[in-house]
Amino acid sequence: MIASLILCVMVGVLTFYQVFKQGLFSTTIMAVWTLVAAMIAFNYYGVLHELLLKYGLAGYPTETATLLGLFIITLLILRLLSDQFIKGNMKFTMLIDRIGSAGMSLLSSLIMTGMIAIGFQMLPLPAKILGYDKYPNIAPSNVDQNLSDFNAKLGSEKRLFPYGDSLVFTLVKQASGSTFAGSAPLGRFHPDLLQELYMNRLLLSKESGSRVEAAPTALRVKSARLIESTVVDAQQSRNISINADEVLIEVTVEIIPGGDKKNPGASDVDRKIRYLMGNFRMISYDLEEGKTGYVRYPLGIFNSAVNIVDLSNFDEIYIPAIMEETKLLFAWPGDLKTYPPQYLEFKRWARDKMPTLNQTQPSGSN
């Protein structure tokens, strides 16, 4: 695929340059600073981007620009400071120097190209980018497996060779729960960022030009309740099946359209709201520091009057009426003490707290 070829060439060029232009000591410093810059960028890009969204200054490329901008600026500053204050060098034998510098150069090159790959996956592009499709065989919603079987609905996963994006996210997620811990670990809200970015881009595969970002205040969770009665599949006219240790939760949401720079909301330029089930995520996490969050996507749109659910594939588009309430149905772990639903997220940036189950959330809770 073209994307992998481009990244491999970039890794090769960066690695070759560092091995033959710098020694082991210099490449080790570069590898450390590259990793530190990636962690700092991930720690602060969300805060900056959310601030831009709040004031209507964010556009489609803003998330990528803030992430890569912070990464590049931080790396340049750290490298210049190290060159300024570390004047000496360490000498090694030729064999140790070449092998060691190759390893350190490869690590820093993978991190740099991984950051670029993640940045491109944040752009408003279709799910398939330059021949790369993370889930090329998305299964239909009426798969034989239980409906909550996430892997069954998505199909087999393909990672982006040479796996720099996966490496970066894994390292940053681990570090954000310990050494580089901020107000909240990265894994709390984004246990799998690459999957989340893919799900969001599915909308553009079906509806080019539609917004893939929503303003932070564009979602309101009005109520949530456990469904203890039988639920029927609207398409197959049969009772739906979930795992024995799971429960069904109905969540009533309102999507705020907005319409100007100060209040961008969630509507497209034609004032319509478009979304997929993959644009919603219900999140649970343990408040203990460093714990990875737990995420589920909706099974479909729920009609509570007759207990019927319209089971949806992840790439099926819905266009509700403006200010229309939407009822989503989730399959959720039955152990609600271990996995209490904490937040519902829409199009990555609109997020609202989940009310206590079976209770209505008061107005203006965002």
TACORBEL-V643571 format. One record per pair of residues at least 24 apart in sequence whose ideal C-beta (glycine too) atoms are under 10 Angstrom apart, sorted by sequence separation. I is the first residue (numbers start at 1). J is the second residue. D is the distance in Angstrom with one decimal. If there is no record, write none. Layout:
# TACORBEL-V643571
I/J/D, I/J/D
This chain:
# TACORBEL-V643571
45/69/8.2, 134/158/6.0, 169/193/5.5, 225/249/7.2, 226/250/7.9, 255/279/9.9, 277/301/8.4, 302/326/8.9, 303/327/7.2, 41/66/8.3, 42/67/7.4, 45/70/5.4, 133/158/6.8, 134/159/7.7, 168/193/9.7, 169/194/6.2, 224/249/6.1, 225/250/5.4, 255/280/9.9, 301/326/6.6, 302/327/4.4, 304/329/9.1, 332/357/9.7, 41/67/5.5, 44/70/6.0, 45/71/8.3, 132/158/7.5, 134/160/7.6, 168/194/9.8, 224/250/6.9, 225/251/8.4, 301/327/6.6, 302/328/6.5, 303/329/9.5, 41/68/7.5, 43/70/8.8, 132/159/9.3, 133/160/10.0, 223/250/8.1, 224/251/4.8, 225/252/8.5, 253/280/7.9, 300/327/9.8, 301/328/6.8, 302/329/3.9, 41/69/8.2, 42/70/8.6, 132/160/5.4, 165/193/9.0, 166/194/6.9, 223/251/7.6, 224/252/7.3, 298/326/9.4, 300/328/7.7, 301/329/7.5, 302/330/9.2, 38/67/9.4, 41/70/4.0, 42/71/8.5, 132/161/8.9, 165/194/6.1, 222/251/8.6, 223/252/4.6, 224/253/9.4, 251/280/8.6, 298/327/9.6, 299/328/8.1, 300/329/6.0, 40/70/6.6, 41/71/3.9, 44/74/9.2, 130/160/9.9, 221/251/6.3, 222/252/4.5, 223/253/9.1, 298/328/4.2, 299/329/4.9, 300/330/9.8, 40/71/7.8, 41/72/8.6, 129/160/8.8, 221/252/7.4, 222/253/6.6, 251/282/7.0, 297/328/9.3, 298/329/6.2, 299/330/6.6, 38/70/9.5, 39/71/9.6, 41/73/8.9, 165/197/9.5, 220/252/9.5, 221/253/5.6, 222/254/5.9, 298/330/5.6, 299/331/5.9, 37/70/8.0, 38/71/6.0, 40/73/9.5, 41/74/6.4, 75/108/9.4, 220/253/6.7, 221/254/8.2, 249/282/7.8, 297/330/7.9, 298/331/9.1, 37/71/5.2, 40/74/4.9, 41/75/8.8, 160/194/8.3, 219/253/6.3, 220/254/4.6, 277/311/9.3, 278/312/9.2, 296/330/5.4, 297/331/9.6, 37/72/7.9, 39/74/9.2, 40/75/9.1, 157/192/10.0, 159/194/8.4, 219/254/7.6, 220/255/8.1, 277/312/4.7, 278/313/9.0, 279/314/9.2, 296/331/6.8, 37/73/8.5, 38/74/8.6, 75/111/9.6, 218/254/9.6, 219/255/6.1, 220/256/6.7, 276/312/7.7, 277/313/7.6, 278/314/4.1, 296/332/6.0, 34/71/8.7, 37/74/4.1, 38/75/8.5, 40/77/10.0, 75/112/8.2, 157/194/9.3, 218/255/6.3, 219/256/7.1, 276/313/8.5, 277/314/5.7, 278/315/7.1, 296/333/8.5, 36/74/7.5, 37/75/3.9, 40/78/9.0, 157/195/8.1, 218/256/4.8, 276/314/6.1, 277/315/8.7, 278/316/9.3, 294/332/9.2, 36/75/8.4, 37/76/8.7, 121/160/8.4, 217/256/6.6, 218/257/8.0, 276/315/5.9, 277/316/7.0, 279/318/9.3, 294/333/7.6, 34/74/9.7, 35/75/9.9, 37/77/8.6, 71/111/9.2, 72/112/9.3, 75/115/9.3, 120/160/9.8, 218/258/6.4, 276/316/6.3, 277/317/9.9, 33/74/8.4, 34/75/6.1, 37/78/6.3, 71/112/8.4, 154/195/8.2, 157/198/9.4, 214/255/7.7, 215/256/7.8, 217/258/8.5, 276/317/6.1, 277/318/8.1, 33/75/6.0, 36/78/6.5, 37/79/8.9, 118/160/9.7, 214/256/8.5, 275/317/7.5, 276/318/7.2, 33/76/9.6, 72/115/8.7, 117/160/5.9, 215/258/6.0, 274/317/5.8, 275/318/5.7, 296/339/9.2, 33/77/9.2, 34/78/8.7, 71/115/5.2, 121/165/7.1, 154/198/9.0, 214/258/8.6, 274/318/7.3, 275/319/8.3, 294/338/8.9, 30/75/8.7, 33/78/4.2, 34/79/9.0, 70/115/9.9, 71/116/9.1, 117/162/9.5, 120/165/9.1, 150/195/9.3, 154/199/8.9, 218/263/9.1, 253/298/9.8, 273/318/8.6, 274/319/5.4, 275/320/8.1, 294/339/5.5, 296/341/8.8, 32/78/8.7, 33/79/5.8, 114/160/9.0, 117/163/9.3, 118/164/8.6, 119/165/9.4, 217/263/8.0, 218/264/7.7, 219/265/9.7, 273/319/6.8, 274/320/9.0, 280/326/9.1, 282/328/8.3, 293/339/9.9, 294/340/9.9, 298/344/9.5, 68/115/6.4, 71/118/9.7, 113/160/9.9, 117/164/5.8, 118/165/5.0, 211/258/9.9, 215/262/9.7, 217/264/9.5, 218/265/4.8, 219/266/7.4, 249/296/9.0, 251/298/7.9, 272/319/5.6, 273/320/6.1, 294/341/9.4, 30/78/9.3, 33/81/9.0, 67/115/7.3, 68/116/7.1, 71/119/8.4, 114/162/8.8, 116/164/8.1, 117/165/4.1, 118/166/9.6, 215/263/7.2, 216/264/9.8, 217/265/7.9, 218/266/3.9, 272/320/8.8, 273/321/8.7, 280/328/6.2, 282/330/5.5, 284/332/8.2, 294/342/9.3, 295/343/9.9, 29/78/8.9, 30/79/7.0, 33/82/6.7, 67/116/10.0, 113/162/7.5, 114/163/7.9, 115/164/7.8, 116/165/8.7, 117/166/9.2, 215/264/4.6, 217/266/9.6, 218/267/8.6, 249/298/9.7, 272/321/9.1, 273/322/6.8, 281/330/10.0, 284/333/8.1, 293/342/8.2, 29/79/8.0, 32/82/9.1, 68/118/8.7, 69/119/9.6, 113/163/9.9, 114/164/3.0, 115/165/8.1, 118/168/6.4, 214/264/8.1, 215/265/5.5, 246/296/9.5, 252/302/9.0, 272/322/7.7, 273/323/9.3, 280/330/8.9, 282/332/7.2, 293/343/9.0, 295/345/8.8, 67/118/7.1, 68/119/4.6, 113/164/4.5, 114/165/4.6, 117/168/8.2, 118/169/7.0, 213/264/8.5, 214/265/7.1, 215/266/6.8, 248/299/8.1, 251/302/8.6, 268/319/9.5, 271/322/6.9, 273/324/8.6, 275/326/8.7, 277/328/7.9, 30/82/8.6, 64/116/9.5, 67/119/5.6, 68/120/9.5, 110/162/6.5, 112/164/7.7, 113/165/8.3, 114/166/7.5, 116/168/9.8, 214/266/4.0, 250/302/5.4, 252/304/8.4, 277/329/9.9, 284/336/8.9, 286/338/8.0, 26/79/9.8, 29/82/5.4, 66/119/9.7, 109/162/9.1, 110/163/7.6, 111/164/6.7, 114/167/5.5, 115/168/5.9, 211/264/8.4, 213/266/8.6, 214/267/9.2, 249/302/9.7, 273/326/9.6, 286/339/9.0, 29/83/9.0, 64/118/8.6, 65/119/8.4, 68/122/9.2, 110/164/4.2, 113/167/9.6, 114/168/3.7, 115/169/10.0, 118/172/9.6, 211/265/9.2, 248/302/8.6, 250/304/6.0, 284/338/8.4, 285/339/8.9, 286/340/9.4, 64/119/4.3, 67/122/6.8, 109/164/8.0, 110/165/9.3, 113/168/9.0, 114/169/7.8, 211/266/6.8, 218/273/9.0, 267/322/7.2, 284/339/4.5, 285/340/9.0, 287/342/9.2, 26/82/8.9, 63/119/8.4, 64/120/7.2, 66/122/9.5, 106/162/9.3, 110/166/9.7, 111/167/7.0, 112/168/9.1, 114/170/9.8, 211/267/7.5, 284/340/5.9, 286/342/9.8, 26/83/9.1, 29/86/7.2, 64/121/8.8, 65/122/9.4, 107/164/10.0, 110/167/5.5, 111/168/5.6, 114/171/9.0, 115/172/9.7, 210/267/9.8, 211/268/5.4, 242/299/8.5, 250/307/9.7, 265/322/9.9, 282/339/10.0, 284/341/5.6, 285/342/6.0, 61/119/9.4, 64/122/4.6, 65/123/9.8, 110/168/7.8, 114/172/9.6, 210/268/5.3, 211/269/8.4, 224/282/9.1, 283/341/7.6, 284/342/5.4, 285/343/8.7, 63/122/4.8, 64/123/5.5, 209/268/7.2, 210/269/9.2, 214/273/9.1, 240/299/7.5, 248/307/9.8, 250/309/9.3, 282/341/5.5, 283/342/5.6, 284/343/8.4, 26/86/9.2, 62/122/9.4, 63/123/8.2, 64/124/9.5, 107/167/8.6, 111/171/7.8, 134/194/7.0, 135/195/8.4, 209/269/7.7, 210/270/9.5, 240/300/9.3, 282/342/8.4, 283/343/4.6, 25/86/8.8, 61/122/8.6, 63/124/9.6, 111/172/9.6, 134/195/7.3, 207/268/8.5, 209/270/9.3, 214/275/8.8, 219/280/8.8, 221/282/9.5, 248/309/8.7, 282/343/7.4, 283/344/7.5, 28/90/9.0, 60/122/9.3, 61/123/6.4, 210/272/8.6, 211/273/8.8, 212/274/9.8, 281/343/8.4, 282/344/5.3, 283/345/6.3, 25/88/8.7, 26/89/7.4, 60/123/7.0, 61/124/7.8, 134/197/8.7, 135/198/6.5, 210/273/9.2, 211/274/7.9, 212/275/9.8, 259/322/9.9, 281/344/7.4, 282/345/7.8, 25/89/5.5, 26/90/9.2, 60/124/4.2, 107/171/9.8, 134/198/4.5, 135/199/8.9, 138/202/8.2, 210/274/4.7, 211/275/9.5, 280/344/6.7, 281/345/4.6, 24/89/9.7, 25/90/4.2, 59/124/9.2, 60/125/9.5, 133/198/8.6, 134/199/9.3, 207/272/9.8, 209/274/9.7, 210/275/8.7, 214/279/8.3, 235/300/9.4, 255/320/7.3, 257/322/5.2, 280/345/7.0, 281/346/8.1, 23/89/6.9, 24/90/7.3, 25/91/8.4, 210/276/9.9, 233/299/9.5, 234/300/8.1, 254/320/9.9, 256/322/9.5, 257/323/7.0, 279/345/8.8, 280/346/5.7, 281/347/9.8, 22/89/9.9, 23/90/7.7, 24/91/9.3, 25/92/7.9, 134/201/9.1, 135/202/8.9, 207/274/5.5, 212/279/8.1, 233/300/8.8, 234/301/8.8, 255/322/8.7, 256/323/7.8, 279/346/6.0, 280/347/8.5, 281/348/8.6, 23/91/7.9, 24/92/5.4, 206/274/8.7, 207/275/9.7, 231/299/8.9, 234/302/9.8, 239/307/9.8, 240/308/9.8, 255/323/8.1, 279/347/5.0, 283/351/8.3, 23/92/7.1, 129/198/9.6, 207/276/9.1, 234/303/7.6, 240/309/6.5, 254/323/6.8, 255/324/8.2, 278/347/10.0, 279/348/8.2, 27/97/9.4, 31/101/9.8, 34/104/9.6, 127/197/9.5, 128/198/9.8, 206/276/7.6, 254/324/8.0, 255/325/9.1, 280/350/9.8, 281/351/9.1, 284/354/8.7, 30/101/9.6, 37/108/9.9, 122/193/9.3, 127/198/5.9, 203/274/6.6, 205/276/9.5, 231/302/7.6, 232/303/9.4, 237/308/9.1, 240/311/7.2, 254/325/5.6, 255/326/7.0, 275/346/7.3, 276/347/9.7, 279/350/9.4, 283/354/8.5, 24/96/6.9, 25/97/8.7, 28/100/7.5, 31/103/8.6, 32/104/8.7, 35/107/7.8, 121/193/8.8, 127/199/8.5, 129/201/8.0, 133/205/9.3, 203/275/7.0, 231/303/9.6, 234/306/9.3, 253/325/7.1, 254/326/7.6, 275/347/7.1, 282/354/7.2, 24/97/4.9, 27/100/7.6, 28/101/8.0, 31/104/4.4, 34/107/7.7, 35/108/7.9, 38/111/5.6, 42/115/9.1, 49/122/9.6, 121/194/6.7, 127/200/9.1, 128/201/8.7, 203/276/5.5, 231/304/9.7, 235/308/9.8, 252/325/5.7, 253/326/5.3, 23/97/5.4, 24/98/8.3, 27/101/4.4, 30/104/7.0, 31/105/7.5, 34/108/4.2, 37/111/8.4, 38/112/8.6, 41/115/7.2, 45/119/9.8, 123/197/9.4, 127/201/4.6, 202/276/5.6, 232/306/7.8, 234/308/4.8, 235/309/9.4, 252/326/7.3, 253/327/7.9, 273/347/10.0, 22/97/9.9, 23/98/9.1, 24/99/8.5, 25/100/9.0, 26/101/7.8, 27/102/8.3, 28/103/9.2, 29/104/8.7, 30/105/7.6, 31/106/8.8, 32/107/9.4, 33/108/8.1, 34/109/8.6, 37/112/9.2, 118/193/7.5, 121/196/9.8, 122/197/6.0, 126/201/6.3, 127/202/5.0, 202/277/9.4, 203/278/7.8, 227/302/7.9, 231/306/9.8, 232/307/6.3, 233/308/7.8, 234/309/6.4, 235/310/7.3, 236/311/8.1, 251/326/8.8, 252/327/5.2, 253/328/6.5, 24/100/3.9, 25/101/8.6, 27/103/8.3, 28/104/4.9, 31/107/4.7, 32/108/8.6, 34/110/9.2, 35/111/5.9, 38/114/7.8, 42/118/9.0, 118/194/7.4, 121/197/4.6, 124/200/9.2, 125/201/6.2, 126/202/8.4, 127/203/8.8, 200/276/8.7, 202/278/5.2, 203/279/6.5, 231/307/5.2, 232/308/5.0, 233/309/6.5, 234/310/4.7, 235/311/6.3, 251/327/7.2, 252/328/7.9, 23/100/8.5, 24/101/4.5, 27/104/3.9, 28/105/9.6, 30/107/9.1, 31/108/4.2, 34/111/4.6, 38/115/5.8, 41/118/9.8, 45/122/9.6, 117/194/9.1, 120/197/9.7, 121/198/7.2, 124/201/7.7, 126/203/9.2, 127/204/7.4, 128/205/7.0, 199/276/7.7, 201/278/9.1, 202/279/8.2, 227/304/8.1, 230/307/6.6, 231/308/7.2, 232/309/7.3, 233/310/8.5, 234/311/7.2, 235/312/9.7, 250/327/5.7, 251/328/4.8, 19/97/9.2, 20/98/9.0, 23/101/5.9, 24/102/9.1, 26/104/8.8, 27/105/4.9, 30/108/5.0, 31/109/9.1, 33/111/9.9, 34/112/6.1, 37/115/8.4, 41/119/9.7, 122/200/8.8, 123/201/8.5, 126/204/5.0, 127/205/4.5, 199/277/8.8, 200/278/7.0, 229/307/5.7, 231/309/5.4, 233/311/5.6, 250/328/7.3, 251/329/7.9, 19/98/6.8, 22/101/6.6, 24/103/8.8, 25/104/9.4, 26/105/9.7, 27/106/9.3, 28/107/9.3, 29/108/9.5, 30/109/9.6, 31/110/9.6, 118/197/7.7, 121/200/9.4, 122/201/9.0, 124/203/9.2, 125/204/6.5, 126/205/4.4, 127/206/9.2, 199/278/3.5, 200/279/6.4, 225/304/8.7, 249/328/8.7, 250/329/5.9, 251/330/6.5, 19/99/9.6, 21/101/9.6, 24/104/6.8, 27/107/8.7, 28/108/9.2, 31/111/7.7, 34/114/9.8, 38/118/9.3, 121/201/7.4, 124/204/5.9, 125/205/9.2, 126/206/8.8, 198/278/8.2, 199/279/7.1, 227/307/7.4, 231/311/9.9, 249/329/7.4, 250/330/8.0, 266/346/7.0, 19/100/9.7, 20/101/8.7, 23/104/9.8, 24/105/9.5, 27/108/7.0, 30/111/9.9, 34/115/8.7, 123/204/9.6, 199/280/9.3, 200/281/9.7, 248/329/6.1, 249/330/4.7, 251/332/9.9, 266/347/6.6, 19/101/5.1, 20/102/9.9, 22/104/9.1, 27/109/9.9, 30/112/9.7, 126/208/7.6, 196/278/8.9, 199/281/8.0, 227/309/9.3, 248/330/7.1, 249/331/8.0, 18/101/6.7, 19/102/5.2, 22/105/7.7, 125/208/9.8, 195/278/9.5, 247/330/9.0, 248/331/6.2, 249/332/5.0, 266/349/9.7, 18/102/8.6, 19/103/9.6, 21/105/9.7, 124/208/9.0, 147/231/9.9, 246/330/9.4, 247/331/7.7, 248/332/7.5, 266/350/6.4, 19/104/9.0, 20/105/9.5, 124/209/8.6, 196/281/7.0, 246/331/5.1, 247/332/5.7, 265/350/8.8, 15/101/9.3, 16/102/9.4, 18/104/7.7, 19/105/5.2, 124/210/8.8, 147/233/8.7, 195/281/10.0, 246/332/6.3, 247/333/7.7, 15/102/6.9, 18/105/3.7, 19/106/8.9, 124/211/8.3, 125/212/9.3, 246/333/6.1, 247/334/4.8, 249/336/9.2, 15/103/9.6, 17/105/8.0, 18/106/8.9, 124/212/5.3, 242/330/10.0, 243/331/7.4, 245/333/6.7, 246/334/5.6, 247/335/9.4, 15/104/9.5, 16/105/8.1, 123/212/9.2, 124/213/8.3, 240/329/8.8, 242/331/4.6, 245/334/5.1, 246/335/9.6, 247/336/7.6, 15/105/4.5, 18/108/7.0, 122/212/9.3, 191/281/9.8, 241/331/9.8, 242/332/9.2, 243/333/8.8, 244/334/8.4, 245/335/7.5, 251/341/8.1, 256/346/9.9, 14/105/7.1, 15/106/5.2, 18/109/7.4, 122/213/9.7, 142/233/7.2, 190/281/9.5, 240/331/8.7, 243/334/8.7, 253/344/6.6, 255/346/6.7, 14/106/8.9, 15/107/9.3, 17/109/9.0, 141/233/8.9, 148/240/9.8, 189/281/8.9, 191/283/8.5, 242/334/9.7, 249/341/6.8, 255/347/9.2, 15/108/8.4, 16/109/9.2, 142/235/6.5, 147/240/5.8, 148/241/9.2, 149/242/9.4, 190/283/9.2, 251/344/6.2, 253/346/7.5, 11/105/9.5, 12/106/9.6, 14/108/7.4, 15/109/4.7, 141/235/7.9, 142/236/6.0, 146/240/9.0, 147/241/6.7, 148/242/5.3, 149/243/8.2, 189/283/6.1, 191/285/8.6, 256/350/8.2, 11/106/7.3, 14/109/3.9, 15/110/8.8, 140/235/9.8, 141/236/9.8, 146/241/5.6, 147/242/6.0, 148/243/5.9, 188/283/8.0, 255/350/7.9, 13/109/8.3, 14/110/9.1, 142/238/9.6, 145/241/9.1, 146/242/5.6, 147/243/9.1, 188/284/9.8, 189/285/7.6, 11/108/10.0, 12/109/8.1, 71/168/9.7, 144/241/9.7, 146/243/5.3, 188/285/4.6, 253/350/9.8, 11/109/4.6, 14/112/6.3, 142/240/9.6, 145/243/9.9, 146/244/9.3, 148/246/5.8, 187/285/8.3, 188/286/8.7, 199/297/7.3, 231/329/7.1, 254/352/9.5, 10/109/7.4, 11/110/6.3, 14/113/7.4, 147/246/9.5, 188/287/9.0, 196/295/8.0, 253/352/7.9, 10/110/9.9, 13/113/10.0, 146/246/8.2, 148/248/9.5, 185/285/8.6, 191/291/9.8, 192/292/9.2, 195/295/8.8, 11/112/8.4, 147/248/9.7, 184/285/8.5, 188/289/9.4, 191/292/4.8, 192/293/9.6, 196/297/10.0, 7/109/9.8, 10/112/7.8, 11/113/5.3, 188/290/8.8, 190/292/9.3, 191/293/4.9, 195/297/10.0, 223/325/9.4, 227/329/7.3, 7/110/9.1, 10/113/4.9, 11/114/9.5, 184/287/9.7, 185/288/9.9, 187/290/7.7, 188/291/7.1, 190/293/7.5, 191/294/7.1, 192/295/7.5, 222/325/6.7, 227/330/9.6, 251/354/7.5, 252/355/9.8, 9/113/9.5, 185/289/6.8, 187/291/7.5, 188/292/7.2, 189/293/5.9, 191/295/5.8, 222/326/9.8, 223/327/9.1, 224/328/9.5, 251/355/9.2, 8/113/8.7, 184/289/9.2, 185/290/5.4, 187/292/4.0, 188/293/4.7, 190/295/8.7, 220/325/9.7, 222/327/9.6, 249/354/9.1, 7/113/5.0, 10/116/7.4, 185/291/7.3, 186/292/9.2, 187/293/6.1, 188/294/9.8, 189/295/8.8, 224/330/9.0, 226/332/9.0, 251/357/9.6, 6/113/8.9, 7/114/8.5, 10/117/9.6, 185/292/7.7, 186/293/9.5, 210/317/8.5, 221/328/9.7, 250/357/9.5, 181/289/6.5, 185/293/8.5, 226/334/9.7, 249/357/6.9, 250/358/9.9, 252/360/8.5, 7/116/7.7, 181/290/7.1, 184/293/9.4, 206/315/5.9, 210/319/9.7, 249/358/9.9, 252/361/9.0, 254/363/9.8, 6/116/9.3, 7/117/6.2, 205/315/6.5, 206/316/8.2, 207/317/5.9, 226/336/8.7, 247/357/9.3, 256/366/8.7, 6/117/9.4, 177/288/9.8, 178/289/8.3, 202/313/9.5, 206/317/5.3, 177/289/6.6, 178/290/6.1, 202/314/6.0, 203/315/8.1, 207/319/8.9, 4/117/9.7, 7/120/9.8, 177/290/3.1, 202/315/4.7, 3/117/7.7, 6/120/9.8, 176/290/8.2, 177/291/7.5, 202/316/9.5, 203/317/7.3, 177/292/7.9, 199/314/6.4, 202/317/9.3, 174/290/8.7, 198/314/9.4, 199/315/9.2, 3/120/8.1, 173/290/9.7, 224/341/6.8, 3/121/9.8, 174/292/9.8, 173/292/7.5, 221/341/9.5, 224/344/8.4, 221/343/8.5, 7/130/9.7, 221/344/5.1, 6/130/7.1, 153/277/9.6, 154/278/9.3, 219/343/9.8, 220/344/9.5, 3/128/9.4, 5/130/8.7, 6/131/9.9, 7/132/9.5, 153/278/9.9, 219/344/6.8, 221/346/9.7, 3/129/5.8, 4/130/8.6, 5/131/8.6, 42/168/8.3, 219/345/7.6, 220/346/9.9, 1/128/9.4, 2/129/8.9, 3/130/3.9, 4/131/7.8, 41/168/9.7, 42/169/8.4, 219/346/4.3, 1/129/9.2, 2/130/4.2, 3/131/5.8, 4/132/6.8, 218/346/6.7, 219/347/8.3, 1/130/6.8, 2/131/4.6, 3/132/4.1, 38/167/9.9, 39/168/9.4, 42/171/9.8, 43/172/8.4, 218/347/7.6, 1/131/3.4, 2/132/7.9, 3/133/9.8, 38/168/5.6, 42/172/4.7, 219/349/9.3, 220/350/9.1, 221/351/9.5, 222/352/9.3, 224/354/5.7, 225/355/9.4, 1/132/5.1, 38/169/9.5, 41/172/8.7, 42/173/8.6, 214/345/9.2, 215/346/10.0, 218/349/8.0, 219/350/3.9, 221/352/4.5, 223/354/9.9, 224/355/5.5, 225/356/9.8, 226/357/5.6, 1/133/8.6, 39/171/7.8, 40/172/9.8, 43/175/9.2, 214/346/5.4, 215/347/9.1, 217/349/9.7, 218/350/4.1, 219/351/6.8, 220/352/5.6, 221/353/7.0, 223/355/6.3, 224/356/7.7, 225/357/5.9, 226/358/6.4, 35/168/8.7, 38/171/7.4, 39/172/5.4, 42/175/8.9, 43/176/6.8, 213/346/9.9, 214/347/3.9, 216/349/5.6, 217/350/7.1, 218/351/9.5, 219/352/5.0, 221/354/5.9, 222/355/8.1, 223/356/9.8, 224/357/5.4, 225/358/4.5, 34/168/9.6, 38/172/5.9, 39/173/10.0, 42/176/7.0, 63/197/9.6, 213/347/5.6, 214/348/7.5, 215/349/6.9, 216/350/6.0, 217/351/9.4, 218/352/9.3, 221/355/6.4, 223/357/9.2, 224/358/7.5, 225/359/8.1, 39/174/10.0, 47/182/8.9, 212/347/6.2, 213/348/6.2, 214/349/5.8, 215/350/6.3, 216/351/6.8, 217/352/8.6, 223/358/8.3, 224/359/7.8, 225/360/9.1, 35/171/6.5, 39/175/5.3, 46/182/9.5, 47/183/9.0, 141/277/8.7, 211/347/7.2, 212/348/7.6, 213/349/5.6, 214/350/3.8, 216/352/9.3, 223/359/7.2, 224/360/8.8, 35/172/8.6, 38/175/9.1, 39/176/7.1, 43/180/6.3, 210/347/9.9, 212/349/9.9, 213/350/8.5, 214/351/9.3, 223/360/4.4, 224/361/7.8, 42/180/8.5, 43/181/9.1, 44/182/8.2, 46/184/9.8, 222/360/6.6, 223/361/6.2, 36/175/9.3, 43/182/5.1, 221/360/9.9, 222/361/5.8, 35/175/8.2, 39/179/8.3, 40/180/7.8, 42/182/9.3, 43/183/9.4, 46/186/8.9, 138/278/9.4, 221/361/5.7, 222/362/9.4, 39/180/4.6, 220/361/7.7, 222/363/8.4, 38/180/9.8, 36/179/10.0, 39/182/9.7, 43/186/7.9, 46/189/8.8, 154/297/9.6, 220/363/7.9, 222/365/9.0, 36/180/8.3, 42/186/6.1, 46/190/9.0, 60/204/9.9, 153/297/8.5, 203/347/8.3, 220/364/8.1, 221/365/7.5, 35/180/9.8, 150/295/9.0, 220/365/6.8, 221/366/9.1, 150/296/7.7, 153/299/9.4, 220/366/6.0, 39/186/9.2, 150/297/7.2, 200/347/6.5, 217/364/9.8, 219/366/7.5, 42/190/9.3, 148/296/7.3, 200/348/5.6, 218/366/8.9, 63/212/9.7, 148/297/9.6, 196/345/8.9, 199/348/9.3, 217/366/4.9, 11/161/10.0, 12/162/9.6, 63/213/7.3, 216/366/7.6, 11/162/5.8, 42/193/8.9, 60/211/8.2, 62/213/8.5, 127/278/9.6, 148/299/7.4, 197/348/8.1, 10/162/9.5, 60/212/7.4, 147/299/5.3, 196/348/6.9, 7/160/7.2, 8/161/7.1, 11/164/7.2, 60/213/7.3, 147/300/8.8, 189/342/9.3, 7/161/7.3, 8/162/5.8, 10/164/9.0, 59/213/9.0, 188/342/9.0, 189/343/7.5, 4/159/9.7, 7/162/6.1, 58/213/7.1, 188/343/9.7, 190/345/9.8, 193/348/9.7, 4/160/6.4, 5/161/9.1, 7/163/9.3, 8/164/9.9, 189/345/7.5, 1/158/9.0, 3/160/6.3, 4/161/4.3, 7/164/6.5, 58/215/8.6, 3/161/8.7, 4/162/7.2, 7/165/8.8, 141/299/7.8, 153/311/9.8, 190/348/9.2, 1/160/8.4, 4/163/9.6, 56/215/8.0, 141/300/7.0, 153/312/9.9, 154/313/9.9, 189/348/9.8, 1/161/8.2, 53/213/7.2, 153/313/7.3, 154/314/7.0, 53/214/8.6, 54/215/7.5, 153/314/6.7, 53/215/5.5, 54/216/6.3, 147/309/9.0, 189/351/8.0, 53/216/5.9, 54/217/8.2, 49/213/9.0, 53/217/9.3, 147/311/6.7, 150/314/9.8, 50/215/9.4, 51/216/9.7, 53/218/9.5, 50/216/5.9, 141/309/10.0, 143/311/9.9, 141/310/9.1, 142/311/6.4, 141/311/4.2, 143/313/9.8, 140/311/9.1, 141/312/5.7, 142/313/9.1, 141/313/4.7, 140/313/5.9, 141/314/8.4, 139/313/7.8, 138/313/6.5, 139/314/9.3, 141/316/7.8, 138/314/5.9, 140/316/9.9, 138/315/6.2, 135/314/8.3, 135/315/9.7, 150/331/9.6, 147/329/9.4, 148/330/8.6, 149/331/9.2, 148/331/3.5, 147/331/6.1, 148/332/8.2, 146/331/7.9, 148/333/9.2, 127/314/9.7, 127/315/7.9, 56/258/9.1, 58/261/9.7, 56/260/7.1, 57/261/7.6, 56/261/3.3, 57/262/10.0, 59/264/9.9, 55/261/7.9, 56/262/5.0, 58/264/8.0, 55/262/7.2, 56/263/7.3, 57/264/9.7, 54/262/9.2, 56/264/5.4, 55/264/9.8, 54/264/9.5, 53/264/7.2, 122/348/9.1, 63/348/8.3, 63/349/8.6, 58/349/8.6, 54/349/9.8, 53/349/5.8, 53/350/9.3, 49/348/9.7, 50/349/6.5, 49/349/7.6, 50/351/9.7, 46/348/9.8, 46/349/8.7
